[in-house]
Amino acid sequence: MKNYEKSLETIDYANGVTARSSGAFVLISGVVGCCVNDIAASTTGPVIVQGRFVDCAKTTGEAWAQGEVVYWKDSTSKFTTTASGNTLAGRASAAALSAATTGSVALGLN
């Protein structure tokens, strides 16, 4: 296919004034991604926007069912099942108990 450039599992992220650590989640114009490497302030680095991630910070008090839609709450840097005011991220790739502080997320499975 002559017009195919590359898979969009990763995209380049133009970081702002805050340094980002490898594994940190970021919001890029309505798309949630995970930093592949540390990204220094005011530099560009790769971010994964599709894939399964484990040990993701989640809002406590919410039980997740496998396959449930999850959202990114940028103000707390946590995943949640609450849609209002948050960004669609993907699906819970495994069930999580209400008391759990982390969960598994499949980004890009909307």
C-alpha positions, -999 to +999 in steps of 0.1 A: +000+000+000+018+031-012+001+056+012+007+036+044+032+053+068+032+033+101+011+017+127-004+042+152+002+022+183+028+049+192+028+086+183+052+114+190+042+136+219+054+172+221+058+176+258+051+209+276+069+224+305+065+193+329+090+164+326+072+130+322+084+097+335+084+064+315+050+048+322+032+081+329-001+086+312-007+118+293-036+134+275-030+145+239-059+164+225-085+139+236-063+108+233-048+090+263-013+076+259+016+062+280+051+075+278+076+049+265+106+067+279+112+096+302+104+128+283+121+159+294+102+192+295+099+209+261+110+178+241+093+152+220+091+115+228+071+083+219+037+076+236+018+044+232-019+050+225-030+014+220-023-016+241-028-033+275-013-017+307-012-032+342-009-015+376-026+017+364-037+041+390-075+039+394-101+057+414-108+038+446-144+031+455-151+018+420-153-018+411-144-026+375-158-054+354-137-068+327-145-050+295-161-020+312-154+014+296-128+035+315-120+071+313-089+092+321-093+118+348-065+142+341-069+163+373-060+132+394-040+112+369-062+082+375-085+060+355-122+060+364-156+046+352-171+081+355-176+096+320-187+131+330-158+155+327-133+128+318-117+115+286-126+081+271-095+059+274-104+023+266-117-007+285-108-025+318-088-055+306-094-073+339-118-069+368-108-048+398-122-046+433-136-014+447-108-011+472-081-016+446-058+014+439-047+000+405-063-018+376-055-031+341-065-009+311-066-016+274-061+017+257-077+024+224-104-003+228-133+021+226 
